[in-house]
């Protein structure tokens, strides 16, 4: 067992848990000044002020932080597309010169560029690039990262990408990887729509379940992607197999897919740029987390998701990078926190919860991650400054 003592502040997040991440006030971060934390390799044993450290722990080997460093839970990036091959830097340059995302997609670019490169890539190549990316996230304070497939759009490549995530779990035990099957990311151009849906339902999903290659199944419901009915069919099949569900919901148009997420008790509904008032009310009443991705709105120059309306209605809100090759090439989660403060008008406890407790809840990990209390995982970071707000005050560091 080990201890850190005289931490400037230890952010336990206890009040956030008690309020299930809803209607948060800045004090809900539950920061303990001049704090001490006792832990072993796996779990936290005790948290409190250094003064109150129980006698039985006083002989432990302790690191003295001189009240210069704050301690927070390891950050959780709850929405990434980490595994893919190729680069779309040229497309980005074209888009910046005036071409629209849709124009590029119509010319066979966009997601198809990535699908072709990912299908052609060897497993080792995909693994090496994903490993490098995971380590970049780690350097930004991320200790748990969700990784989606979705750039294969065929059985073999989707399975190959999920196996890359399984290999990352082995290669980087200092991080927690949550694997999400997103076969329904787009419609492939080399297979009939109905054929591909059948392949997902009857071949890939059962194979994913059997080999335990994913914890969650996600679907992109939108115009030009999957319909509400198709999405519901895929997610109900995934649920029957025992997988959790998520939806890329109400991003480009409103399809009332956030309401579907609430109805299906999905872990989260993500994006929500075009969510309706009914959708907001449905999420606020549900246990489904509203996951917002401000980096994508920034990158695509879109209007940000209505974070304040969701928060004020009582929704539990997570924030993630949405790291992907087309619409947000960033693994810098603190930068997303900065955007959340500046453009989504979230307060410090809302921002803290969005990358700790609420993000954990959106991955089904809220019993063990996202808070610093006895029984929770020994998963925390010692910040190089004495309070948490520095983390998103520094833009893009
Ligand atoms: Zn996404």
Boltz pocket constraint, residues with backbone or C-beta under 6 A from the ligand:
constraints:
  - pocket:
      binder: B
      contacts: [[A, 79], [A, 80], [A, 81], [A, 248], [A, 322], [A, 324]]
      max_distance: 6.0
